[in-house]
């Protein structure tokens, strides 16, 4: 049995963003995100998760560079 959403899981791991943080941005419970990742998601749903990762990473960069 292969793991679903391997590309997305890898991106989450590499971003060092926690799944619960992503779920907060998406406005869902963290267990919902976990359930979503169990089955292969359509690209439209993956894009929403990628956008949440981007928002979180940009927030980290702004916190590290408050002058920008």
N, C-alpha and C positions, 0 to 999 in steps of 0.2 A: 504494500500500500504506500503510495507516495503522499508526501505532505503537500497540502494545498497552499496556494499563495506564497510559494517559496520566495519569489521576487520581492514581494511586499514584506515578508518576515525579515528578509536580509536587509532591506532598506531601513526597517524599524531598528534592527539591531545595530546597524552601522551608524545611524543617526544618534544613538544613545538616548533616545527619547523613550519614555516609559509608555506602555500601552494605556495605563490609566490616564496619563496626560493627554494622549490622543483622544481618548473617549470623552474627556471633559470638553475639549475643543469642539468635538462633533455633537456634544449635547446628549450623549448616550451613556448608559451604565457600562462600566468596564467589562462586565461579563457578556454584554451584548457584542462588544468588539471581539472578544474571544470566540464567541459562537460564530460571528461572521467569518472569521479566519479559518474555520473548520472546513468550509466548502469554498471552492474556487469562485472568486468574486468577478463580476463583470468589470471591464475597464473603467466604467463610469464611477463605480463604488471605490475602486482602487484610487482613482484620481482624488476623491474626497479625502481619503486617508492620507495620501501624499501631500495634499494641501494643508492638512492639519499638522503634519510633520514640519512642513515649511514654515508655518506660522510659529510653531514652537521654537524652531531653530533661530528664526529671526528675532524672537523675543529674547533668546539667550544672548545673541550677538549684541542686541541693544542694551541688555543689562551689563554686559562686559565692557561696552564702550558708551557710557552715558553721555559723552560729549557729542555724539553723532546722531 
